[in-house]
Amino acid sequence: MTSLSFPKQFSQAFLAEVLKNKRSPITWITFLVFALAPLMGGLFMLILQHPEMMPQAGMMRNKAAAMSMTAEWNSMFIMLTQSVGVGGVMMFGFVAAWLFGREYSDGTAKDLLALPVSRSAIISAKFLVYALWCMALAVSNVLLGVGIGAVLQLPNWSAVGVLEYGSIYAGTVLLTMLVDMPIALFALWGKGYMAPLGFVVMTIVFSQIIAAVGFGTYFPWAIPGLFSGAAGEMKAGLNVASYTIVVMTGCIGYGTALWYWNVSDHVQ
Amino acid sequence: MNIIQTQNLTKKFGSSTAVEGLSLTVAKGEIYGFLGLNGAGKTTTIRMLLGMISPTSGSITLFGKDLARKSDIWNDVGYMVETPHAYPDLSVWENLEIIARLRGIFSKNAVNDVIERLHLTQYRDKQAKHLSLGNAQRLGLAKALMHKPKLLLLDEPINGLDPAGILEVREMLQELALNGTTIFLSSHILSEMAKLATRIGIIHAGRLLTQVLTQDLEKHLHKTLLLGTRNNVAALELLHRSGFQATMNGDTYLHSTDARALAHPEALATLCVQAHLPPQHLSVVEEDLEQFFLRTIHGSAV
C-alpha cells in the first residue's frame, strides 16, 4: 500500500468526518436550537403586526419595542445578525466542542492516532467540517428568517438593505467562527465536552464584563457581538487591531489544536 | 528481521514510572504474549509502540525503522487498544467504512470481506451502540484487520468473547501468524496466552521480569513431590538423613523440590518402606500457569 499525499489524506479524513456526523442526532439538534432565533424574531413581528391577536403578549410587545424592533425586513435582518453575534458564540462553540470532544466521549480518539492519514490531516478536516457546519447553520437561519418574513409579508424589502445587512451578517458569522476555534484545544486537552463548554460560558461572561467596562473592542469573544451591532454605538470602536485580534485568535486555535494532537501523550 | 525492537524503554508520568527499562524483540511471524496484572504497564507499552505516548527515554523500532509518526509505518500496523469503541449512532458497516477511508482503502470489498471474516454479517446494519460486548470486540478486531497488516498490536483481544468466539479468534490469529503476520498481544488470561502465544513476556510494575518460549514453558513450571506417611516427623528426619531436601509445611504432606526426589520418587518410596514408614501418599504435582505467573511476579524485587 502506497503512502497518501497530504491532500488525499485530508480528503479521506474529511469524508470520514462527514460520515461520522451524517447520522448523529446532534447535527440536527444544533439546527433546531439555532432556529429558535428567527422563530422568536418572527413571533415578535407577528405580535407587533397584530397586537389585537395576542392581547396577553404585552410583555413581549414591550420587549420588542425596547429593542427598537419594528415589523419590517430591516428589523428581521438585524435580529438575525445579532443572534449570530451573541448566540453564535455559544452555538458555534458547542459545534466545536462536539466535533473535537466526541472522540473522547465515544472512546474513538485512539482509533485516529496511528493511521496512514496523518494527525494533522484529521484535525484540519475537523476544522473544515466545523466551518461548513457553522456556515450551514448561518445559512439555514437566513433562509428561515426570510421564509418567516415572506409569510408575515414584512414591508420595506430592498436590494440595498439585503446587501448591507447581508454583509454584516456574513462578517459576524466569520468573526464568530474564528473566535470559537480555540475551543478545539480545550476539547482535546479536556478530553471531552466539559472543558470546552466551560470555556464557552466563561468567554460569554467575560465578554459582558469587559465590553461593559469599555474594552470589548480588544476582547476577541466580544468583537462579533459588537460587530453585529448588538451593543449599538460601541461598534464604531472596532478597528484594525480588533479584527487582527480575531484572526490571531482563530490562527492560535488552529495551531494549538494541531500541536497538541501531534505531540501530547494520548492515554485515552 | 525483528519487527518490533525496544531498547531500555521507559515512561514516567510525573513521579510515577509506568514502564521501566523495557527491552524486547519480536520476530516476524511470532505471536508475542505480553502478560501482566492490571496496571502492570501493558497498555502504556502498546501505546508507546503505536506512537500514542512518547517514551521518557529509550527507543522503539518497527520494521527496522525508528518509530516516528510516519504514515508509511502505519500502513502495515493494525491495532486494538483497551476496550474497543465505535461511533455509537453508526452501523457496523459505517464504522468500518470510516476506518477504510482513514486507511486509504478504496475497495468496498475490504469492508464486506472483514465483516464476513469476523462473522458480523448479520449485524452489518446494526448501530454500534446496540452491539453485545462480544460483537463490539469483533468490530474492534475488524478495524484492526481490515487492511491486512503485517503487524498486529492487540490489547486484551479476547475480552468479552464467548468460548466459541475465543476459539475462532485464536485460530484466526494463528493462521495470520503462519502467513507471516507478527502479533503482539497483551492479556491477563494466562491459559489462553499459553495456547496462542509462541513466546510470553511477563511484565510487573513496569518491568519485564522474564520471557519464556511457550514450548519451553513446561521446563519453567516448578514441580513438587508430596509425601504422606503415618509419622511425617520421622519421615522428614529420614529424608534429611538420606540427603533429600524436604519441608513440612504444616499440612498433611511433606514437600520436596529436590531434583533427585523429583526424578526418582520410587527411590523415596523404597526408602520409606525400608524404614517402616510406608507412604500413604506419594505424588509429583506441577504448578499451573497461575502459580507460575504469581511466583514470577512475587519473586521480583518490586
Interface residues (C-beta under 8 A of the other chain):
Chain A: M1 S3 L4 K8 Q9 Q12 A13 L15 A16 L19 K20 R23 S24 P25 D106 G107 T108 K110 D111 L112 L113 A114 L115 P116 V117 S118 R119 I122 N262 V263 D265 H266 V267
Chain B: F13 T44 R47 L50 G51 M52 I53 S54 R69 S71 D72 W74 N75 D76 V77 Y79 V81 E82 T83 H85 A86 Y87 P88 D89 L90 E94 E97 I98 I99 R101 L102 R103 G104 K143 H147
